[in-house]
C-alpha cells in the first residue's frame, strides 16, 4: 500500500458522510448509516446497521457502548433527524467489523499502521524519522523541524515534572496547559485553535515563530518554578502554571508595546480551509 492517504480518500468514493465537529472535545462524530451505505451499497443501509448493531451487542462488543445519537440534516428533505454516530476511533472499528470488499484496502492500511507502531517500539528512531518526513512533506524547513522536536522534548520535561508533583489524569494535564495558554494569550488551547480556524491539527504547528517562542517560554518557566517549589496536586500546580504563563505574558506585553500591534495571529499553515462553522454538539441536539 504505497499511498495510504489516497486509500482513505477513495474508500467512500465521493459519497457524502455526514459529520459533526465537537470543538470542546476536538473530535468528529460520523453518521454510521452513511458509512454503512458507502461500504456495502445495501439498498436498506438502516436495516443493515440495525442487524449489525444487534450482532455486535450480542457478541459483547464495546463498540455498541460508544454509539451516540445526534441530529443530522437529511439529504432528502433537509430536516434534522436523530442519527446513530461514532467518533473517529469508533468508525475505524466499525469498518473492521463490516464484511465488505470496499473495506479491505482500509483494513490493510490499519494493519500496516499497527506493524509500523510495533517496529517503532523496537527502534524509536523510526518514529522520529517519520515525524521529520511528515514535516518536510508539509513544507517546513529543517531549522523549524529541529526547533519543533526540541519543543516536544521540553514539553515532555514539563509533563514529567507534573507527574512527579501528583498530576495523573489527562484532564489535569489539559487544565494546566490551558492555564498557561489562558494566562499569556487570553485563550484556552481550544479557543486558540478556533481563532486560527484549525481543529484536530497541532496548535504549535500552526503558530508563528513568536507565538511558539512565547508558548515555550510559558512552559519552561512553569517547569522551573515547579522544580523549585514542588507543588502537589492540581490546585497547587495550577497556581504555578499561571505564574509561568505570567512570565510569557510579560514578554508578550513588552514586545507588543514596542511593535504597536498584537502578536496573536489568525494565520495557520493549512493548505485547506474549514468552510462550515465550528458548531458544538450541544447545538445539534436542539
MORASUL-V917628 format. One record per residue. N is the residue number from 0. OMEGA is omega in whole degrees, 0 to 359 (* if undefined). Layout:
n = (N | N)
omega = (OMEGA | OMEGA)
This chain:
n = (0 | 1 | 2 | 3 | 4 | 5 | 6 | 7 | 8 | 9 | 10 | 11 | 12 | 13 | 14 | 15 | 16 | 17 | 18 | 19 | 20 | 21 | 22 | 23 | 24 | 25 | 26 | 27 | 28 | 29 | 30 | 31 | 32 | 33 | 34 | 35 | 36 | 37 | 38 | 39 | 40 | 41 | 42 | 43 | 44 | 45 | 46 | 47 | 48 | 49 | 50 | 51 | 52 | 53 | 54 | 55 | 56 | 57 | 58 | 59 | 60 | 61 | 62 | 63 | 64 | 65 | 66 | 67 | 68 | 69 | 70 | 71 | 72 | 73 | 74 | 75 | 76 | 77 | 78 | 79 | 80 | 81 | 82 | 83 | 84 | 85 | 86 | 87 | 88 | 89 | 90 | 91 | 92 | 93 | 94 | 95 | 96 | 97 | 98 | 99 | 100 | 101 | 102 | 103 | 104 | 105 | 106 | 107 | 108 | 109 | 110 | 111 | 112 | 113 | 114 | 115 | 116 | 117 | 118 | 119 | 120 | 121 | 122 | 123 | 124 | 125 | 126 | 127 | 128 | 129 | 130 | 131 | 132 | 133 | 134 | 135 | 136 | 137 | 138 | 139 | 140 | 141 | 142 | 143 | 144 | 145 | 146 | 147 | 148 | 149 | 150 | 151 | 152 | 153 | 154 | 155 | 156 | 157 | 158 | 159 | 160 | 161 | 162 | 163 | 164 | 165 | 166 | 167 | 168 | 169 | 170 | 171 | 172 | 173 | 174 | 175 | 176 | 177 | 178 | 179 | 180 | 181 | 182 | 183 | 184 | 185 | 186 | 187 | 188 | 189 | 190 | 191 | 192 | 193 | 194 | 195 | 196 | 197 | 198 | 199 | 200 | 201 | 202 | 203 | 204 | 205 | 206 | 207 | 208 | 209 | 210 | 211 | 212 | 213 | 214 | 215 | 216 | 217 | 218 | 219 | 220 | 221 | 222 | 223 | 224 | 225 | 226 | 227 | 228 | 229 | 230 | 231 | 232 | 233 | 234 | 235 | 236 | 237 | 238 | 239 | 240 | 241 | 242 | 243 | 244 | 245 | 246 | 247 | 248 | 249 | 250 | 251 | 252 | 253 | 254 | 255 | 256 | 257 | 258 | 259 | 260 | 261 | 262 | 263 | 264 | 265 | 266 | 267 | 268 | 269 | 270 | 271 | 272 | 273 | 274 | 275 | 276 | 277 | 278 | 279 | 280 | 281 | 282 | 283 | 284 | 285)
omega = (187 | 183 | 185 | 181 | 179 | 179 | 179 | 184 | 183 | 186 | 184 | 173 | 175 | 180 | 183 | 173 | 182 | 181 | 176 | 179 | 176 | 185 | 181 | 180 | 183 | 184 | 173 | 172 | 189 | 176 | 182 | 181 | 179 | 179 | 179 | 180 | 182 | 184 | 190 | 186 | 180 | 177 | 179 | 184 | 180 | 178 | 177 | 181 | 179 | 179 | 180 | 180 | 178 | 180 | 180 | 180 | 179 | 180 | 180 | 180 | 178 | 180 | 181 | 180 | 183 | 182 | 176 | 178 | 179 | 176 | 179 | 183 | 177 | 178 | 183 | 183 | 177 | 180 | 180 | 179 | 178 | 187 | 175 | 181 | 173 | 175 | 185 | 180 | 181 | 179 | 178 | 179 | 177 | 181 | 179 | 183 | 184 | 178 | 183 | 177 | 180 | 181 | 185 | 178 | 180 | 178 | 177 | 178 | 178 | 179 | 180 | 176 | 179 | 179 | 180 | 182 | 177 | 178 | 182 | 177 | 181 | 181 | 183 | 179 | 179 | 180 | 179 | 178 | 178 | 179 | 179 | 179 | 180 | 182 | 177 | 179 | 177 | 177 | 179 | 179 | 181 | 179 | 178 | 181 | 179 | 179 | 181 | 179 | 176 | 178 | 177 | 178 | 178 | 178 | 179 | 178 | 179 | 182 | 175 | 177 | 178 | 179 | 177 | 183 | 171 | 178 | 186 | 190 | 176 | 179 | 181 | 176 | 180 | 179 | 181 | 178 | 178 | 177 | 179 | 181 | 184 | 183 | 185 | 184 | 183 | 182 | 169 | 182 | 181 | 178 | 178 | 178 | 179 | 178 | 180 | 180 | 172 | 183 | 182 | 181 | 178 | 179 | 182 | 178 | 183 | 176 | 168 | 180 | 178 | 179 | 178 | 182 | 180 | 176 | 178 | 181 | 179 | 182 | 178 | 178 | 178 | 180 | 182 | 177 | 180 | 177 | 183 | 188 | 178 | 177 | 180 | 177 | 186 | 184 | 181 | 180 | 177 | 179 | 179 | 180 | 179 | 177 | 176 | 177 | 178 | 178 | 179 | 180 | 178 | 178 | 179 | 181 | 181 | 181 | 181 | 178 | 180 | 180 | 183 | 180 | 180 | 177 | 178 | 186 | 174 | 183 | 172 | 182 | 180 | 174 | 177 | 181 | 171 | 185 | 183 | 180 | 176 | 182 | 177 | 182 | 181 | 181 | 180 | 182 | 183 | *)
